[in-house]
Amino acid sequence: MVSFARAGFYLLGSHRHLCRLSLYHSCLSAGLSGVLSTPTLPCMANATEQAKVAGAYLRGSFPHLRMLILKSQVIDNQDTLPCDGEFLAPKLSTLELDGKSFAGGERIWMEEPTNEISERKITLTHYAPTDMGMSSELTMDSVYASLNRCAHLTLFAVEENVEFNSVESEDSISTNIGRVCLQGLRGTTLSRFFNGYPGVDTANITHCDFEGGWEAPLGASSLNLYDIEGEKGLIQVLKSWKGSFLNVQHCPGFNKRVLETMIEHPPENMDALVLYTDDNLFSVELFRNAVSAWEEQLLCLAVYQPGDGPSEQDIAWFEERLEAFKWATDVYIPRRNRLHSSPPDYTDATDLYGSSHVDYSDNIVM
């Protein structure tokens, strides 16, 4: 990995005017020889949009670089090379790192975005702690520190094949992040992350544990849940959730008891609920009770579940109390491969109902 990284960034450094460089490899043990024979390299002078690089050694100025991907497809047992110089890329909009590069790249950062950059994204992938004595460790502290070096982010994502050496931290995230996508975090990792960043705007949470002590209420304005198990953890989080838009898809843990608890302890600010379920778990009467309990703030309700739907009289009752109502029994949303897929791209809350509270059937796109 070391020789691959050095050669890759030496090659990039020789073409600093470029904003696209593609280095592809299926296994790091293949070395650099296969990369140098790729047909993309002779055409580098004409590249204009993005850069893909495999490696972990960053330094220098890259004024046109827009996309940087540093990730291996194996977990190697060598220390990540230290970054001994600043990495300057003012037009960088996408940074995708394996966990080892992220943990060791203390000088990886993004400057304040230029006017022409509308999105700044970091995706963290492929890291598992080992007992090989590596100095590079992925901890919650290292994540917070790296994120705080970024002036502004529109997306921070952690994919399912990432584990932390330690989730303990006394720090917090000061960077403004538009959307956080977290996938496959086990144990108390999820709660620890949000304890340091309770004020996230949009949170997409897929196949995670909701265990642990939630020291601060989850304040995500838009909360999107997919494939969440564990009734107890969901109850704990939703009882103190401060957001306005809740989107629940195929969550075994979101059962009748969770909904009943939300009726007993109405979320303070929730004005929209979207629910997809594989089974006929919830009765029309239960949702009538929910709407009655939430009537002061709830504006929009969409339910997608098999089985019998509401009667015409029920529909009239819901429509009288809500600005937007949808109940569908024939909508099939295929399950995603949770072990190999990226976090779901959920419909944004403003796309769903916005200021005019548009029809769900035209705006929920999965």
C-alpha positions as CSV (number, residue, x, y, z in Angstrom):
1,M,0.0,0.0,0.0
2,V,2.8,2.4,0.8
3,S,4.5,2.2,-2.6
4,F,1.1,2.4,-4.3
5,A,0.2,5.5,-2.4
6,R,3.6,7.2,-3.0
7,A,3.5,6.5,-6.7
8,G,-0.1,7.5,-7.0
9,F,0.3,10.9,-5.4
10,Y,3.6,11.5,-7.2
11,L,1.7,11.0,-10.4
12,L,-1.0,13.3,-9.2
13,G,1.5,15.9,-8.1
14,S,3.0,15.9,-11.6
15,H,-0.3,17.1,-13.1
16,R,-1.6,19.6,-10.6
17,H,-3.5,21.5,-13.3
18,L,-5.8,18.4,-13.7
19,C,-9.1,17.8,-12.0
20,R,-9.5,14.2,-13.1
21,L,-7.1,11.3,-12.5
22,S,-8.4,7.7,-12.4
23,L,-6.4,5.0,-10.8
24,Y,-8.2,1.7,-10.6
25,H,-7.2,-1.5,-8.8
26,S,-9.0,-4.6,-7.6
27,C,-6.4,-5.5,-4.9
28,L,-3.5,-3.5,-3.5
29,S,-1.2,-6.4,-3.9
30,A,-1.4,-6.0,-7.6
31,G,0.9,-2.9,-7.2
32,L,1.2,0.0,-9.5
33,S,2.1,-1.8,-12.7
34,G,-1.5,-2.5,-13.6
35,V,-2.5,1.1,-12.9
36,L,0.1,2.5,-15.2
37,S,-1.2,0.5,-18.1
38,T,-4.8,1.8,-17.8
39,P,-6.0,3.6,-20.9
40,T,-7.1,6.7,-18.9
41,L,-3.6,8.0,-18.2
42,P,-2.6,9.0,-21.8
43,C,-5.8,11.2,-21.9
44,M,-5.2,13.0,-18.6
45,A,-4.6,16.3,-20.2
46,N,-8.2,16.5,-21.5
47,A,-9.8,15.6,-18.1
48,T,-11.9,18.3,-16.6
49,E,-14.3,17.1,-13.8
50,Q,-13.1,14.8,-11.1
51,A,-10.2,12.8,-9.7
52,K,-10.1,9.3,-8.3
53,V,-6.9,8.3,-6.4
54,A,-6.1,5.3,-4.3
55,G,-3.5,5.9,-1.6
56,A,-3.0,7.7,1.7
57,Y,-0.2,10.3,1.2
58,L,-1.4,13.8,0.7
59,R,0.4,17.1,0.3
60,G,0.6,20.0,-2.0
61,S,-1.8,22.3,-3.9
62,F,-4.4,21.0,-6.3
63,P,-6.4,24.0,-7.4
64,H,-8.7,22.2,-9.9
65,L,-9.3,19.0,-7.9
66,R,-13.0,18.3,-7.4
67,M,-13.3,14.6,-6.4
68,L,-10.8,12.6,-4.4
69,I,-11.3,9.0,-3.4
70,L,-8.8,7.2,-1.3
71,K,-9.9,3.7,-0.5
72,S,-8.5,0.2,-0.6
73,Q,-10.5,-3.0,-1.1
74,V,-8.5,-4.9,1.6
75,I,-7.6,-4.1,5.2
76,D,-3.8,-4.0,5.1
77,N,-1.5,-4.3,8.2
78,Q,0.9,-1.4,7.5
79,D,0.7,2.0,9.2
80,T,-0.8,4.8,7.1
81,L,1.9,7.3,6.0
82,P,1.9,10.6,7.9
83,C,0.9,13.7,5.9
84,D,3.9,16.0,6.3
85,G,2.4,18.9,4.3
86,E,-0.8,20.7,3.7
87,F,-3.3,19.4,1.2
88,L,-4.9,22.4,-0.5
89,A,-7.9,21.8,-2.9
90,P,-10.3,24.8,-2.8
91,K,-12.6,23.2,-5.4
92,L,-12.8,19.8,-3.8
93,S,-16.5,18.8,-3.4
94,T,-16.3,15.0,-2.7
95,L,-13.8,13.2,-0.5
96,E,-14.3,9.5,0.0
97,L,-11.9,7.7,2.4
98,D,-11.4,4.3,3.9
99,G,-11.4,4.4,7.6
100,K,-7.7,4.0,7.9
101,S,-6.9,7.0,5.7
102,F,-9.4,9.1,7.6
103,A,-8.0,8.1,11.0
104,G,-4.4,8.8,10.0
105,G,-5.0,11.8,7.7
106,E,-4.8,14.6,10.3
107,R,-4.0,17.1,7.5
108,I,-6.9,16.0,5.3
109,W,-9.2,18.9,5.3
110,M,-11.3,21.1,3.0
111,E,-10.9,24.8,2.7
112,E,-13.9,27.2,2.8
113,P,-15.7,26.3,-0.5
114,T,-15.5,28.6,-3.5
115,N,-18.7,30.1,-4.9
116,E,-18.9,27.5,-7.6
117,I,-18.9,24.6,-5.2
118,S,-22.5,23.8,-4.1
119,E,-21.8,20.4,-2.4
120,R,-19.1,19.2,0.0
121,K,-19.2,15.5,0.8
122,I,-17.2,13.0,2.9
123,T,-17.9,9.3,2.9
124,L,-16.1,7.0,5.3
125,T,-15.8,3.3,4.3
126,H,-14.0,0.0,5.0
127,Y,-12.3,-0.1,8.4
128,A,-12.1,-2.7,11.1
129,P,-9.8,-2.5,14.2
130,T,-7.0,-5.0,14.3
131,D,-4.5,-6.2,16.9
132,M,-1.5,-5.7,14.7
133,G,-0.2,-2.7,16.6
134,M,-1.0,-0.1,14.0
135,S,-0.7,3.5,15.1
136,S,-3.6,4.6,12.9
137,E,-6.9,4.0,14.9
138,L,-10.4,5.2,14.1
139,T,-11.9,6.7,17.2
140,M,-14.8,9.1,17.8
141,D,-12.3,11.7,18.8
142,S,-10.5,11.4,15.4
143,V,-13.8,11.7,13.5
144,Y,-14.8,14.8,15.4
145,A,-11.3,16.3,14.9
146,S,-11.3,15.6,11.2
147,L,-14.8,17.0,10.7
148,N,-14.0,20.1,12.6
149,R,-11.2,20.8,10.1
150,C,-13.8,21.1,7.3
151,A,-15.3,24.5,7.0
152,H,-18.7,23.3,5.6
153,L,-20.1,19.9,4.6
154,T,-23.4,19.0,2.8
155,L,-23.0,15.3,3.6
156,F,-21.1,13.1,6.0
157,A,-21.6,9.3,5.5
158,V,-20.4,6.2,7.3
159,E,-21.0,3.0,5.5
160,E,-21.8,-0.4,7.1
161,N,-18.3,-1.9,7.0
162,V,-16.8,0.6,9.5
163,E,-16.0,-0.1,13.1
164,F,-14.4,2.1,15.7
165,N,-11.6,1.4,18.1
166,S,-13.2,3.7,20.6
167,V,-16.4,5.6,20.8
168,E,-15.6,7.6,23.9
169,S,-15.2,11.3,23.4
170,E,-15.6,14.5,25.4
171,D,-15.5,16.7,22.2
172,S,-18.2,17.8,19.9
173,I,-18.7,18.7,16.2
174,S,-18.7,22.4,15.4
175,T,-18.8,22.1,11.7
176,N,-22.2,22.6,10.0
177,I,-23.2,19.4,8.2
178,G,-26.3,19.4,6.1
179,R,-27.0,15.7,6.1
180,V,-25.5,12.7,8.0
181,C,-25.9,9.2,6.7
182,L,-24.9,6.4,9.2
183,Q,-25.1,2.8,8.3
184,G,-24.5,-0.4,10.3
185,L,-23.1,1.2,13.5
186,R,-23.3,-1.3,16.3
187,G,-23.5,-1.0,20.1
188,T,-23.4,2.5,21.4
189,T,-21.6,4.1,18.4
190,L,-24.7,5.8,17.1
191,S,-25.6,7.4,20.4
192,R,-22.1,8.5,21.0
193,F,-21.9,10.2,17.7
194,F,-25.1,12.2,18.2
195,N,-24.2,13.1,21.8
196,G,-21.4,15.1,20.2
197,Y,-23.6,16.4,17.4
198,P,-27.3,16.6,18.5
199,G,-28.2,19.5,16.3
200,V,-27.8,17.7,12.9
201,D,-30.3,19.0,10.3
202,T,-31.0,15.7,8.4
203,A,-30.1,12.2,9.6
204,N,-30.4,9.1,7.5
205,I,-29.9,6.0,9.8
206,T,-29.8,2.5,8.3
207,H,-29.4,-0.8,10.2
208,C,-28.0,0.7,13.3
209,D,-28.3,0.0,17.0
210,F,-30.0,2.6,19.1
211,E,-28.4,1.4,22.3
212,G,-26.6,3.5,24.9
213,G,-27.1,6.6,26.9
214,W,-28.5,9.5,24.8
215,E,-27.2,12.4,26.8
216,A,-28.7,14.9,24.5
217,P,-32.0,14.6,22.6
218,L,-31.6,13.8,18.9
219,G,-32.5,17.1,17.3
220,A,-32.5,16.1,13.6
221,S,-35.2,18.2,11.8
222,S,-35.6,15.4,9.3
223,L,-35.1,11.8,10.6
224,N,-35.1,8.9,8.1
225,L,-34.9,5.4,9.5
226,Y,-34.4,2.2,7.5
227,D,-34.1,-1.4,8.8
228,I,-33.9,-0.5,12.5
229,E,-34.4,-3.2,15.1
230,G,-34.8,-2.9,18.8
231,E,-38.1,-1.5,20.2
232,K,-36.5,-0.2,23.4
233,G,-33.9,2.0,21.6
234,L,-36.4,3.5,19.2
235,I,-38.7,4.4,22.1
236,Q,-35.9,6.0,24.0
237,V,-34.9,8.2,21.0
238,L,-38.3,9.1,19.7
239,K,-39.6,10.2,23.1
240,S,-37.0,13.0,23.2
241,W,-36.7,13.6,19.4
242,K,-37.1,17.3,18.6
243,G,-37.5,17.2,14.8
244,S,-40.4,17.8,12.4
245,F,-40.2,15.1,9.7
246,L,-40.1,11.3,10.5
247,N,-39.7,8.8,7.7
248,V,-39.7,5.1,8.8
249,Q,-39.0,2.3,6.2
250,H,-39.1,-1.4,7.0
251,C,-38.1,-1.1,10.6
252,P,-38.9,-4.3,12.6
253,G,-38.4,-2.4,15.8
254,F,-41.0,0.2,14.9
255,N,-44.0,-1.7,16.1
256,K,-47.4,-1.0,17.8
257,R,-45.8,-0.4,21.1
258,V,-43.5,2.3,19.7
259,L,-46.4,4.1,18.1
260,E,-48.5,3.9,21.3
261,T,-45.6,5.4,23.2
262,M,-45.4,8.3,20.7
263,I,-49.2,8.8,21.3
264,E,-48.6,8.9,25.0
265,H,-45.6,11.2,24.6
266,P,-46.3,13.3,21.5
267,P,-43.1,14.5,19.7
268,E,-43.0,18.2,20.3
269,N,-42.4,19.4,16.8
270,M,-43.4,16.6,14.4
271,D,-45.6,17.8,11.6
272,A,-45.1,14.9,9.1
273,L,-44.9,11.1,9.4
274,V,-44.2,8.7,6.6
275,L,-44.4,4.9,7.4
276,Y,-43.5,1.9,5.2
277,T,-44.1,-1.5,6.7
278,D,-44.0,-5.1,5.4
279,D,-46.8,-6.3,7.6
280,N,-50.2,-5.2,8.6
281,L,-49.1,-4.0,12.0
282,F,-51.1,-0.8,12.6
283,S,-54.9,-0.4,12.6
284,V,-56.7,2.5,11.2
285,E,-58.1,3.1,14.7
286,L,-54.5,3.4,16.1
287,F,-53.7,6.1,13.6
288,R,-56.9,7.9,14.4
289,N,-55.7,8.0,18.0
290,A,-52.3,9.2,16.9
291,V,-53.7,12.0,14.8
292,S,-56.0,13.1,17.7
293,A,-53.0,13.2,20.0
294,W,-50.8,15.0,17.5
295,E,-53.5,17.2,16.0
296,E,-52.0,20.5,17.3
297,Q,-48.9,20.1,15.1
298,L,-49.3,17.2,12.7
299,L,-49.9,18.3,9.1
300,C,-49.1,15.3,6.9
301,L,-49.5,11.5,7.3
302,A,-48.6,8.8,4.8
303,V,-49.0,5.1,5.6
304,Y,-47.8,2.3,3.2
305,Q,-48.7,-1.2,4.5
306,P,-50.4,-4.3,3.1
307,G,-53.9,-5.4,4.2
308,D,-57.1,-3.4,4.6
309,G,-57.0,0.3,4.3
310,P,-59.3,3.0,5.8
311,S,-62.9,3.3,4.8
312,E,-64.2,6.3,2.9
313,Q,-65.5,7.6,6.2
314,D,-62.1,7.2,7.8
315,I,-60.4,8.9,4.9
316,A,-62.8,11.9,5.2
317,W,-62.0,12.0,9.0
318,F,-58.2,12.2,8.3
319,E,-58.5,14.7,5.5
320,E,-60.5,17.0,7.7
321,R,-57.7,17.1,10.2
322,L,-54.6,17.0,8.0
323,E,-53.4,19.1,5.1
324,A,-52.0,16.0,3.4
325,F,-53.1,12.3,3.9
326,K,-52.1,9.1,2.0
327,W,-52.8,5.5,2.8
328,A,-51.7,2.9,0.3
329,T,-51.9,-0.9,0.5
330,D,-50.4,-1.9,-2.9
331,V,-47.1,-0.1,-2.8
332,Y,-44.0,-2.3,-2.8
333,I,-40.6,-0.9,-1.8
334,P,-38.0,-3.6,-2.4
335,R,-35.5,-4.3,0.4
336,R,-32.0,-3.1,-0.2
337,N,-29.0,-5.3,0.3
338,R,-28.1,-3.8,3.6
339,L,-24.6,-5.4,3.6
340,H,-23.4,-3.9,0.4
341,S,-25.4,-0.8,-0.4
342,S,-24.9,2.9,0.4
343,P,-27.3,4.6,2.7
344,P,-30.7,5.1,1.1
345,D,-31.3,8.4,-0.6
346,Y,-34.5,9.5,1.1
347,T,-36.9,12.1,-0.1
348,D,-36.2,15.4,1.5
349,A,-38.8,16.7,3.8
350,T,-39.3,19.9,1.9
351,D,-39.8,17.9,-1.3
352,L,-42.5,15.9,0.5
353,Y,-44.8,18.6,1.7
354,G,-43.0,22.0,1.6
355,S,-45.0,25.1,2.1
356,S,-47.9,24.0,0.0
357,H,-48.1,20.4,1.4
358,V,-48.2,18.7,-1.9
359,D,-49.6,15.2,-2.6
360,Y,-47.5,12.4,-1.3
361,S,-48.2,10.2,-4.3
362,D,-46.3,12.5,-6.5
363,N,-43.4,13.3,-4.3
364,I,-42.3,10.2,-2.4
365,V,-39.7,8.6,-4.6
366,M,-37.5,5.8,-3.3
